[in-house]
Amino acid sequence: MQNLTVLGTGVLGSQIIFQSAYSGKNVVAYDINDEILSKLPERWEYLKAAYRSDLADATEQKLDEAVSRIRATSDLADALSDADIVIEAVPERLDIKQQTWERVGELAPAKTIFCTNSSTLLPSDIAPFTGRPEKFLALHFANEVWKFNTGEVMGHEGTDPEIFEQVADFAAEIGMVPIRVHKEQPGYVLNSLLVPLLNAASALFVKGVASPEDIDNTWRIATGAPSGPFQIYDVVGMMTPYNLSKDSADPTQREFAEIIKRDYIDKGYLGKGSGRGFYTYN
């Protein structure tokens, strides 16, 4: 599978695009309008700097070649015209994902394999909208994919086992460590472990128990972890925790969403990629 199309060029979508191109794939970057796509060159420069900092083999030539393998378009039919595999990274709302896959299923070639990068939604809730549920499954990435390189592969009951293995192989080809998830699980393995930590941290913050900095320091010092929960929020970006928390049954999580919206999103503090979130970055 040499030709990849990524739907959505946000924080994680752009990382998947760049990592796949860096690994030698031809990548089409799709988003809903040209104004969004016009910001991608700036994003590639940001990622090139991160790769130079974190990866020993990230030469200027390799980084420039990666960018040369990326083509951007806001025409969905064009984006899908020769796709061997599609990875969807649109906002984490079931209705948006279902509507997106209905359109993709109508336009994509018969050969195309479909993957969602959803971090919380189950493939079985989306598969019927694709028109080819046997070729649909989840391929989930962690943020900063070039160094936190897990690729969680999770199908549903109707996923063809051969397709499952092809996607696991594809994940390895783009530098991921394939994690085979054998049963549908909201949050896969990674977020089933991570989300309770983040929710506990946000509750401590909302209740005024401790500041984000002190919560992070406690976690890092006491466990040896490289990052605290609010540093992780900054890497994820503010939109994802906001979307996940604003309709929560837990009033504390809803209050956390209100704080994120008022004190961060509305001020343009969208996380590490924007230069500021709970922390300020160069």
Phi and psi restraints in degrees (value plus and minus 20) as a CYANA .aco file:
   2 GLN   PHI    -114.5   -74.5
   2 GLN   PSI     -49.4    -9.4
   3 ASN   PHI    -125.3   -85.3
   3 ASN   PSI      93.7   133.7
   4 LEU   PHI    -131.5   -91.5
   4 LEU   PSI     118.6   158.6
   5 THR   PHI    -137.4   -97.4
   5 THR   PSI     110.5   150.5
   6 VAL   PHI    -132.7   -92.7
   6 VAL   PSI     106.0   146.0
   7 LEU   PHI    -117.4   -77.4
   7 LEU   PSI      88.5   128.5
   8 GLY   PHI      88.4   128.4
   8 GLY   PSI     106.4   146.4
   9 THR   PHI    -138.8   -98.8
   9 THR   PSI      11.7    51.7
  10 GLY   PHI     -94.0   -54.0
  10 GLY   PSI    -178.1  -138.1
  11 VAL   PHI     -74.8   -34.8
  11 VAL   PSI     -74.5   -34.5
  12 LEU   PHI    -101.0   -61.0
  12 LEU   PSI     -57.8   -17.8
  13 GLY   PHI     -77.0   -37.0
  13 GLY   PSI     -64.3   -24.3
  14 SER   PHI     -87.1   -47.1
  14 SER   PSI     -53.0   -13.0
  15 GLN   PHI     -86.8   -46.8
  15 GLN   PSI     -62.7   -22.7
  16 ILE   PHI     -81.8   -41.8
  16 ILE   PSI     -62.4   -22.4
  17 ILE   PHI     -78.6   -38.6
  17 ILE   PSI     -72.5   -32.5
  18 PHE   PHI     -87.3   -47.3
  18 PHE   PSI     -62.8   -22.8
  19 GLN   PHI     -82.7   -42.7
  19 GLN   PSI     -60.5   -20.5
  20 SER   PHI     -86.7   -46.7
  20 SER   PSI     -62.0   -22.0
  21 ALA   PHI     -86.4   -46.4
  21 ALA   PSI     -58.4   -18.4
  22 TYR   PHI     -81.7   -41.7
  22 TYR   PSI     -50.4   -10.4
  23 SER   PHI    -108.4   -68.4
  23 SER   PSI     -14.3    25.7
  24 GLY   PHI      81.6   121.6
  24 GLY   PSI     -16.0    24.0
  25 LYS   PHI    -104.9   -64.9
  25 LYS   PSI     133.1   173.1
  26 ASN   PHI    -108.4   -68.4
  26 ASN   PSI     105.2   145.2
  27 VAL   PHI    -145.2  -105.2
  27 VAL   PSI     111.0   151.0
  28 VAL   PHI    -122.8   -82.8
  28 VAL   PSI     104.5   144.5
  29 ALA   PHI    -118.4   -78.4
  29 ALA   PSI      95.3   135.3
  30 TYR   PHI    -129.0   -89.0
  30 TYR   PSI     116.6   156.6
  31 ASP   PHI    -166.8  -126.8
  31 ASP   PSI     153.5   193.5
  32 ILE   PHI     -97.4   -57.4
  32 ILE   PSI     -37.0     3.0
  33 ASN   PHI    -173.5  -133.5
  33 ASN   PSI     143.6   183.6
  34 ASP   PHI     -91.6   -51.6
  34 ASP   PSI     -44.2    -4.2
  35 GLU   PHI     -83.2   -43.2
  35 GLU   PSI     -62.5   -22.5
  36 ILE   PHI     -83.9   -43.9
  36 ILE   PSI     -64.7   -24.7
  37 LEU   PHI     -86.3   -46.3
  37 LEU   PSI     -47.3    -7.3
  38 SER   PHI     -84.9   -44.9
  38 SER   PSI     -37.3     2.7
  39 LYS   PHI    -107.6   -67.6
  39 LYS   PSI     -26.9    13.1
  40 LEU   PHI     -84.0   -44.0
  40 LEU   PSI     -60.6   -20.6
  41 PRO   PHI     -74.8   -34.8
  41 PRO   PSI     -58.2   -18.2
  42 GLU   PHI     -84.8   -44.8
  42 GLU   PSI     -58.0   -18.0
  43 ARG   PHI     -86.4   -46.4
  43 ARG   PSI     -58.5   -18.5
  44 TRP   PHI     -83.8   -43.8
  44 TRP   PSI     -58.4   -18.4
  45 GLU   PHI     -84.2   -44.2
  45 GLU   PSI     -59.2   -19.2
  46 TYR   PHI     -81.6   -41.6
  46 TYR   PSI     -65.6   -25.6
  47 LEU   PHI     -90.4   -50.4
  47 LEU   PSI     -56.8   -16.8
  48 LYS   PHI     -78.7   -38.7
  48 LYS   PSI     -61.9   -21.9
  49 ALA   PHI     -84.4   -44.4
  49 ALA   PSI     -59.5   -19.5
  50 ALA   PHI     -85.8   -45.8
  50 ALA   PSI     -62.1   -22.1
  51 TYR   PHI     -84.1   -44.1
  51 TYR   PSI     -63.4   -23.4
  52 ARG   PHI     -79.8   -39.8
  52 ARG   PSI     -56.8   -16.8
  53 SER   PHI     -93.1   -53.1
  53 SER   PSI     -56.7   -16.7
  54 ASP   PHI    -123.6   -83.6
  54 ASP   PSI     -42.1    -2.1
  55 LEU   PHI    -138.4   -98.4
  55 LEU   PSI     107.8   147.8
  56 ALA   PHI     -87.1   -47.1
  56 ALA   PSI     -47.8    -7.8
  57 ASP   PHI    -113.7   -73.7
  57 ASP   PSI     -11.4    28.6
  58 ALA   PHI    -104.1   -64.1
  58 ALA   PSI      60.0   100.0
  59 THR   PHI    -100.7   -60.7
  59 THR   PSI     142.1   182.1
  60 GLU   PHI     -80.0   -40.0
  60 GLU   PSI     -57.9   -17.9
  61 GLN   PHI     -83.3   -43.3
  61 GLN   PSI     -66.3   -26.3
  62 LYS   PHI     -83.7   -43.7
  62 LYS   PSI     -58.9   -18.9
  63 LEU   PHI     -88.3   -48.3
  63 LEU   PSI     -61.0   -21.0
  64 ASP   PHI     -87.1   -47.1
  64 ASP   PSI     -57.8   -17.8
  65 GLU   PHI     -84.7   -44.7
  65 GLU   PSI     -56.0   -16.0
  66 ALA   PHI     -80.9   -40.9
  66 ALA   PSI     -67.5   -27.5
  67 VAL   PHI     -81.1   -41.1
  67 VAL   PSI     -56.1   -16.1
  68 SER   PHI     -88.1   -48.1
  68 SER   PSI     -38.1     1.9
  69 ARG   PHI    -109.2   -69.2
  69 ARG   PSI     -21.3    18.7
  70 ILE   PHI    -122.1   -82.1
  70 ILE   PSI     110.7   150.7
  71 ARG   PHI    -144.4  -104.4
  71 ARG   PSI     112.1   152.1
  72 ALA   PHI    -125.8   -85.8
  72 ALA   PSI     122.4   162.4
  73 THR   PHI    -174.3  -134.3
  73 THR   PSI     129.2   169.2
  74 SER   PHI    -125.8   -85.8
  74 SER   PSI     -10.2    29.8
  75 ASP   PHI    -119.5   -79.5
  75 ASP   PSI      88.2   128.2
  76 LEU   PHI     -83.6   -43.6
  76 LEU   PSI     -61.7   -21.7
  77 ALA   PHI     -80.4   -40.4
  77 ALA   PSI     -62.4   -22.4
  78 ASP   PHI     -83.2   -43.2
  78 ASP   PSI     -63.4   -23.4
  79 ALA   PHI     -81.3   -41.3
  79 ALA   PSI     -52.3   -12.3
  80 LEU   PHI    -116.3   -76.3
  80 LEU   PSI     -24.7    15.3
  81 SER   PHI     -78.4   -38.4
  81 SER   PSI     -51.8   -11.8
  82 ASP   PHI    -152.4  -112.4
  82 ASP   PSI       8.0    48.0
  83 ALA   PHI     -94.9   -54.9
  83 ALA   PSI     108.0   148.0
  84 ASP   PHI    -101.3   -61.3
  84 ASP   PSI     -52.9   -12.9
  85 ILE   PHI    -167.9  -127.9
  85 ILE   PSI     123.0   163.0
  86 VAL   PHI    -139.4   -99.4
  86 VAL   PSI     112.8   152.8
  87 ILE   PHI    -137.3   -97.3
  87 ILE   PSI     101.5   141.5
  88 GLU   PHI    -116.2   -76.2
  88 GLU   PSI     107.4   147.4
  89 ALA   PHI    -154.0  -114.0
  89 ALA   PSI      29.3    69.3
  90 VAL   PHI    -107.2   -67.2
  90 VAL   PSI     151.7   191.7
  91 PRO   PHI     -72.8   -32.8
  91 PRO   PSI     129.1   169.1
  92 GLU   PHI     -99.3   -59.3
  92 GLU   PSI      45.2    85.2
  93 ARG   PHI    -152.0  -112.0
  93 ARG   PSI     110.8   150.8
  94 LEU   PHI     -79.1   -39.1
  94 LEU   PSI     -62.2   -22.2
  95 ASP   PHI     -84.9   -44.9
  95 ASP   PSI     -59.3   -19.3
  96 ILE   PHI     -84.9   -44.9
  96 ILE   PSI     -62.8   -22.8
  97 LYS   PHI     -86.6   -46.6
  97 LYS   PSI     -62.0   -22.0
  98 GLN   PHI     -82.4   -42.4
  98 GLN   PSI     -64.8   -24.8
  99 GLN   PHI     -84.2   -44.2
  99 GLN   PSI     -59.6   -19.6
 100 THR   PHI     -81.6   -41.6
 100 THR   PSI     -65.6   -25.6
 101 TRP   PHI     -91.6   -51.6
 101 TRP   PSI     -48.8    -8.8
 102 GLU   PHI     -79.8   -39.8
 102 GLU   PSI     -65.0   -25.0
 103 ARG   PHI     -88.0   -48.0
 103 ARG   PSI     -62.1   -22.1
 104 VAL   PHI     -83.3   -43.3
 104 VAL   PSI     -63.1   -23.1
 105 GLY   PHI     -80.0   -40.0
 105 GLY   PSI     -51.6   -11.6
 106 GLU   PHI     -96.9   -56.9
 106 GLU   PSI     -47.2    -7.2
 107 LEU   PHI    -124.5   -84.5
 107 LEU   PSI     -45.7    -5.7
 108 ALA   PHI     -95.7   -55.7
 108 ALA   PSI     128.0   168.0
 109 PRO   PHI     -80.2   -40.2
 109 PRO   PSI     139.4   179.4
 110 ALA   PHI     -81.4   -41.4
 110 ALA   PSI     -48.4    -8.4
 111 LYS   PHI     -93.1   -53.1
 111 LYS   PSI     -37.5     2.5
 112 THR   PHI     -92.6   -52.6
 112 THR   PSI     113.2   153.2
 113 ILE   PHI    -114.4   -74.4
 113 ILE   PSI     120.1   160.1
 114 PHE   PHI    -130.1   -90.1
 114 PHE   PSI     110.5   150.5
 115 CYS   PHI    -152.3  -112.3
 115 CYS   PSI     117.7   157.7
 116 THR   PHI    -124.2   -84.2
 116 THR   PSI     123.2   163.2
 117 ASN   PHI    -119.2   -79.2
 117 ASN   PSI      -3.6    36.4
 118 SER   PHI     -71.6   -31.6
 118 SER   PSI     116.9   156.9
 119 SER   PHI    -113.1   -73.1
 119 SER   PSI     -33.7     6.3
 120 THR   PHI    -153.9  -113.9
 120 THR   PSI     -44.5    -4.5
 121 LEU   PHI    -105.6   -65.6
 121 LEU   PSI     130.2   170.2
 122 LEU   PHI    -107.7   -67.7
 122 LEU   PSI     119.1   159.1
 123 PRO   PHI     -74.8   -34.8
 123 PRO   PSI     -54.8   -14.8
 124 SER   PHI     -85.6   -45.6
 124 SER   PSI     -41.5    -1.5
 125 ASP   PHI    -101.1   -61.1
 125 ASP   PSI     -33.4     6.6
 126 ILE   PHI    -131.3   -91.3
 126 ILE   PSI     -52.1   -12.1
 127 ALA   PHI     -70.2   -30.2
 127 ALA   PSI     -63.5   -23.5
 128 PRO   PHI     -81.3   -41.3
 128 PRO   PSI     -40.7    -0.7
 129 PHE   PHI    -105.6   -65.6
 129 PHE   PSI     -27.5    12.5
 130 THR   PHI    -105.5   -65.5
 130 THR   PSI     -42.1    -2.1
 131 GLY   PHI      61.5   101.5
 131 GLY   PSI     -29.5    10.5
 132 ARG   PHI    -166.5  -126.5
 132 ARG   PSI      46.7    86.7
 133 PRO   PHI     -79.2   -39.2
 133 PRO   PSI     -47.5    -7.5
 134 GLU   PHI     -86.6   -46.6
 134 GLU   PSI     -40.6    -0.6
 135 LYS   PHI    -125.6   -85.6
 135 LYS   PSI      -2.8    37.2
 136 PHE   PHI    -136.6   -96.6
 136 PHE   PSI     116.2   156.2
 137 LEU   PHI    -183.0  -143.0
 137 LEU   PSI    -197.8  -157.8
 138 ALA   PHI    -125.9   -85.9
 138 ALA   PSI     119.5   159.5
 139 LEU   PHI    -150.3  -110.3
 139 LEU   PSI      85.9   125.9
 140 HIS   PHI    -126.8   -86.8
 140 HIS   PSI     111.6   151.6
 141 PHE   PHI    -131.0   -91.0
 141 PHE   PSI     131.3   171.3
 142 ALA   PHI    -108.5   -68.5
 142 ALA   PSI     133.1   173.1
 143 ASN   PHI     -83.9   -43.9
 143 ASN   PSI     131.5   171.5
 144 GLU   PHI      38.9    78.9
 144 GLU   PSI      42.0    82.0
 145 VAL   PHI     -83.4   -43.4
 145 VAL   PSI     -45.4    -5.4
 146 TRP   PHI     -88.9   -48.9
 146 TRP   PSI     -41.3    -1.3
 147 LYS   PHI    -142.0  -102.0
 147 LYS   PSI     -48.8    -8.8
 148 PHE   PHI    -121.9   -81.9
 148 PHE   PSI      52.9    92.9
 149 ASN   PHI    -118.2   -78.2
 149 ASN   PSI      34.4    74.4
 150 THR   PHI    -108.2   -68.2
 150 THR   PSI     125.0   165.0
 151 GLY   PHI    -147.9  -107.9
 151 GLY   PSI      77.3   117.3
 152 GLU   PHI    -102.5   -62.5
 152 GLU   PSI     100.5   140.5
 153 VAL   PHI    -126.4   -86.4
 153 VAL   PSI      98.9   138.9
 154 MET   PHI    -159.3  -119.3
 154 MET   PSI      98.2   138.2
 155 GLY   PHI    -114.2   -74.2
 155 GLY   PSI    -188.2  -148.2
 156 HIS   PHI    -147.5  -107.5
 156 HIS   PSI    -198.3  -158.3
 157 GLU   PHI     -80.7   -40.7
 157 GLU   PSI     -47.6    -7.6
 158 GLY   PHI    -112.5   -72.5
 158 GLY   PSI     -19.6    20.4
 159 THR   PHI     -91.5   -51.5
 159 THR   PSI     112.1   152.1
 160 ASP   PHI     -85.9   -45.9
 160 ASP   PSI     105.2   145.2
 161 PRO   PHI     -77.6   -37.6
 161 PRO   PSI     -52.2   -12.2
 162 GLU   PHI     -86.9   -46.9
 162 GLU   PSI     -59.5   -19.5
 163 ILE   PHI     -84.1   -44.1
 163 ILE   PSI     -60.8   -20.8
 164 PHE   PHI     -74.5   -34.5
 164 PHE   PSI     -67.6   -27.6
 165 GLU   PHI     -90.1   -50.1
 165 GLU   PSI     -55.0   -15.0
 166 GLN   PHI     -81.9   -41.9
 166 GLN   PSI     -60.0   -20.0
 167 VAL   PHI     -89.4   -49.4
 167 VAL   PSI     -58.7   -18.7
 168 ALA   PHI     -80.7   -40.7
 168 ALA   PSI     -61.2   -21.2
 169 ASP   PHI     -84.4   -44.4
 169 ASP   PSI     -61.3   -21.3
 170 PHE   PHI     -81.0   -41.0
 170 PHE   PSI     -63.1   -23.1
 171 ALA   PHI     -77.3   -37.3
 171 ALA   PSI     -62.9   -22.9
 172 ALA   PHI     -84.6   -44.6
 172 ALA   PSI     -56.9   -16.9
 173 GLU   PHI     -85.2   -45.2
 173 GLU   PSI     -46.9    -6.9
 174 ILE   PHI    -120.8   -80.8
 174 ILE   PSI       1.3    41.3
 175 GLY   PHI      68.1   108.1
 175 GLY   PSI      -9.9    30.1
 176 MET   PHI    -110.8   -70.8
 176 MET   PSI     138.2   178.2
 177 VAL   PHI    -115.7   -75.7
 177 VAL   PSI      90.0   130.0
 178 PRO   PHI     -86.3   -46.3
 178 PRO   PSI     108.1   148.1
 179 ILE   PHI    -131.6   -91.6
 179 ILE   PSI      89.7   129.7
 180 ARG   PHI    -103.6   -63.6
 180 ARG   PSI      93.5   133.5
 181 VAL   PHI    -117.3   -77.3
 181 VAL   PSI      96.1   136.1
 182 HIS   PHI    -108.4   -68.4
 182 HIS   PSI     -28.1    11.9
 183 LYS   PHI    -165.8  -125.8
 183 LYS   PSI     120.9   160.9
 184 GLU   PHI     -76.7   -36.7
 184 GLU   PSI     111.1   151.1
 185 GLN   PHI    -166.9  -126.9
 185 GLN   PSI      97.1   137.1
 186 PRO   PHI     -76.8   -36.8
 186 PRO   PSI     105.2   145.2
 187 GLY   PHI      69.8   109.8
 187 GLY   PSI     -22.0    18.0
 188 TYR   PHI      34.7    74.7
 188 TYR   PSI    -164.7  -124.7
 189 VAL   PHI    -108.4   -68.4
 189 VAL   PSI     -69.6   -29.6
 190 LEU   PHI     -78.5   -38.5
 190 LEU   PSI     -76.3   -36.3
 191 ASN   PHI     -95.3   -55.3
 191 ASN   PSI     -40.3    -0.3
 192 SER   PHI     -84.1   -44.1
 192 SER   PSI     -48.4    -8.4
 193 LEU   PHI    -108.3   -68.3
 193 LEU   PSI     -58.4   -18.4
 194 LEU   PHI    -101.2   -61.2
 194 LEU   PSI     -61.9   -21.9
 195 VAL   PHI     -79.8   -39.8
 195 VAL   PSI     -62.6   -22.6
 196 PRO   PHI     -78.3   -38.3
 196 PRO   PSI     -55.8   -15.8
 197 LEU   PHI     -84.2   -44.2
 197 LEU   PSI     -67.8   -27.8
 198 LEU   PHI     -84.2   -44.2
 198 LEU   PSI     -60.2   -20.2
 199 ASN   PHI     -84.5   -44.5
 199 ASN   PSI     -60.0   -20.0
 200 ALA   PHI     -84.6   -44.6
 200 ALA   PSI     -60.7   -20.7
 201 ALA   PHI     -85.6   -45.6
 201 ALA   PSI     -63.8   -23.8
 202 SER   PHI     -85.0   -45.0
 202 SER   PSI     -54.9   -14.9
 203 ALA   PHI     -85.9   -45.9
 203 ALA   PSI     -60.5   -20.5
 204 LEU   PHI     -81.6   -41.6
 204 LEU   PSI     -58.8   -18.8
 205 PHE   PHI     -88.5   -48.5
 205 PHE   PSI     -69.1   -29.1
 206 VAL   PHI     -81.0   -41.0
 206 VAL   PSI     -59.4   -19.4
 207 LYS   PHI     -99.8   -59.8
 207 LYS   PSI     -22.4    17.6
 208 GLY   PHI      54.8    94.8
 208 GLY   PSI       0.6    40.6
 209 VAL   PHI     -90.2   -50.2
 209 VAL   PSI     -61.6   -21.6
 210 ALA   PHI    -178.9  -138.9
 210 ALA   PSI     139.8   179.8
 211 SER   PHI     -97.3   -57.3
 211 SER   PSI     139.7   179.7
 212 PRO   PHI     -74.5   -34.5
 212 PRO   PSI     -59.9   -19.9
 213 GLU   PHI     -83.8   -43.8
 213 GLU   PSI     -63.5   -23.5
 214 ASP   PHI     -91.8   -51.8
 214 ASP   PSI     -54.3   -14.3
 215 ILE   PHI     -83.2   -43.2
 215 ILE   PSI     -65.3   -25.3
 216 ASP   PHI     -84.0   -44.0
 216 ASP   PSI     -64.6   -24.6
 217 ASN   PHI     -79.2   -39.2
 217 ASN   PSI     -62.3   -22.3
 218 THR   PHI     -79.2   -39.2
 218 THR   PSI     -66.9   -26.9
 219 TRP   PHI     -85.1   -45.1
 219 TRP   PSI     -64.1   -24.1
 220 ARG   PHI     -87.1   -47.1
 220 ARG   PSI     -67.6   -27.6
 221 ILE   PHI     -88.0   -48.0
 221 ILE   PSI     -63.4   -23.4
 222 ALA   PHI     -98.8   -58.8
 222 ALA   PSI     -44.2    -4.2
 223 THR   PHI    -133.9   -93.9
 223 THR   PSI     -35.3     4.7
 224 GLY   PHI      60.6   100.6
 224 GLY   PSI     -13.1    26.9
 225 ALA   PHI     -87.0   -47.0
 225 ALA   PSI     126.4   166.4
 226 PRO   PHI     -93.3   -53.3
 226 PRO   PSI     -44.1    -4.1
 227 SER   PHI    -156.8  -116.8
 227 SER   PSI     127.9   167.9
 228 GLY   PHI    -111.2   -71.2
 228 GLY   PSI     151.4   191.4
 229 PRO   PHI     -81.5   -41.5
 229 PRO   PSI     -55.6   -15.6
 230 PHE   PHI     -97.7   -57.7
 230 PHE   PSI     -46.9    -6.9
 231 GLN   PHI     -85.5   -45.5
 231 GLN   PSI     -57.3   -17.3
 232 ILE   PHI     -85.8   -45.8
 232 ILE   PSI     -63.0   -23.0
 233 TYR   PHI     -75.1   -35.1
 233 TYR   PSI     -61.7   -21.7
 234 ASP   PHI     -85.0   -45.0
 234 ASP   PSI     -56.8   -16.8
 235 VAL   PHI     -88.1   -48.1
 235 VAL   PSI     -63.6   -23.6
 236 VAL   PHI     -83.0   -43.0
 236 VAL   PSI     -56.8   -16.8
 237 GLY   PHI      75.6   115.6
 237 GLY   PSI     130.8   170.8
 238 MET   PHI     -92.8   -52.8
 238 MET   PSI     -46.0    -6.0
 239 MET   PHI     -85.6   -45.6
 239 MET   PSI     -58.0   -18.0
 240 THR   PHI     -86.3   -46.3
 240 THR   PSI     -71.5   -31.5
 241 PRO   PHI     -83.5   -43.5
 241 PRO   PSI     -52.3   -12.3
 242 TYR   PHI     -83.1   -43.1
 242 TYR   PSI     -69.3   -29.3
 243 ASN   PHI     -83.0   -43.0
 243 ASN   PSI     -54.8   -14.8
 244 LEU   PHI     -97.9   -57.9
 244 LEU   PSI     -46.2    -6.2
 245 SER   PHI    -117.6   -77.6
 245 SER   PSI     -44.3    -4.3
 246 LYS   PHI     -87.5   -47.5
 246 LYS   PSI     -46.5    -6.5
 247 ASP   PHI    -130.4   -90.4
 247 ASP   PSI      -2.0    38.0
 248 SER   PHI     -84.6   -44.6
 248 SER   PSI     130.3   170.3
 249 ALA   PHI     -93.2   -53.2
 249 ALA   PSI     -35.2     4.8
 250 ASP   PHI    -109.5   -69.5
 250 ASP   PSI      97.6   137.6
 251 PRO   PHI     -80.8   -40.8
 251 PRO   PSI     -49.7    -9.7
 252 THR   PHI     -85.9   -45.9
 252 THR   PSI     -60.8   -20.8
 253 GLN   PHI     -87.9   -47.9
 253 GLN   PSI     -56.0   -16.0
 254 ARG   PHI     -84.7   -44.7
 254 ARG   PSI     -58.8   -18.8
 255 GLU   PHI     -86.2   -46.2
 255 GLU   PSI     -57.0   -17.0
 256 PHE   PHI     -81.0   -41.0
 256 PHE   PSI     -62.1   -22.1
 257 ALA   PHI     -81.0   -41.0
 257 ALA   PSI     -61.0   -21.0
 258 GLU   PHI     -82.8   -42.8
 258 GLU   PSI     -61.4   -21.4
 259 ILE   PHI     -84.0   -44.0
 259 ILE   PSI     -66.2   -26.2
 260 ILE   PHI     -77.9   -37.9
 260 ILE   PSI     -64.7   -24.7
 261 LYS   PHI     -84.5   -44.5
 261 LYS   PSI     -69.6   -29.6
 262 ARG   PHI     -91.1   -51.1
 262 ARG   PSI     -65.4   -25.4
 263 ASP   PHI    -116.2   -76.2
 263 ASP   PSI     -31.6     8.4
 264 TYR   PHI    -148.5  -108.5
 264 TYR   PSI     -85.4   -45.4
 265 ILE   PHI     -79.2   -39.2
 265 ILE   PSI     -68.3   -28.3
 266 ASP   PHI     -84.8   -44.8
 266 ASP   PSI     -38.7     1.3
 267 LYS   PHI    -119.4   -79.4
 267 LYS   PSI     -17.0    23.0
 268 GLY   PHI      62.6   102.6
 268 GLY   PSI      -9.7    30.3
 269 TYR   PHI    -110.0   -70.0
 269 TYR   PSI      67.7   107.7
 270 LEU   PHI    -119.4   -79.4
 270 LEU   PSI     -16.9    23.1
 271 GLY   PHI     101.5   141.5
 271 GLY   PSI    -191.2  -151.2
 272 LYS   PHI     -76.9   -36.9
 272 LYS   PSI     -60.9   -20.9
 273 GLY   PHI     -82.6   -42.6
 273 GLY   PSI     -45.1    -5.1
 274 SER   PHI    -115.4   -75.4
 274 SER   PSI     -23.1    16.9
 275 GLY   PHI      76.7   116.7
 275 GLY   PSI     -31.4     8.6
 276 ARG   PHI    -177.2  -137.2
 276 ARG   PSI     118.6   158.6
 277 GLY   PHI    -166.5  -126.5
 277 GLY   PSI    -139.9   -99.9
 278 PHE   PHI     -89.3   -49.3
 278 PHE   PSI     -44.0    -4.0
 279 TYR   PHI    -142.8  -102.8
 279 TYR   PSI     145.1   185.1
 280 THR   PHI    -125.2   -85.2
 280 THR   PSI     118.4   158.4
 281 TYR   PHI    -145.5  -105.5
 281 TYR   PSI     132.1   172.1
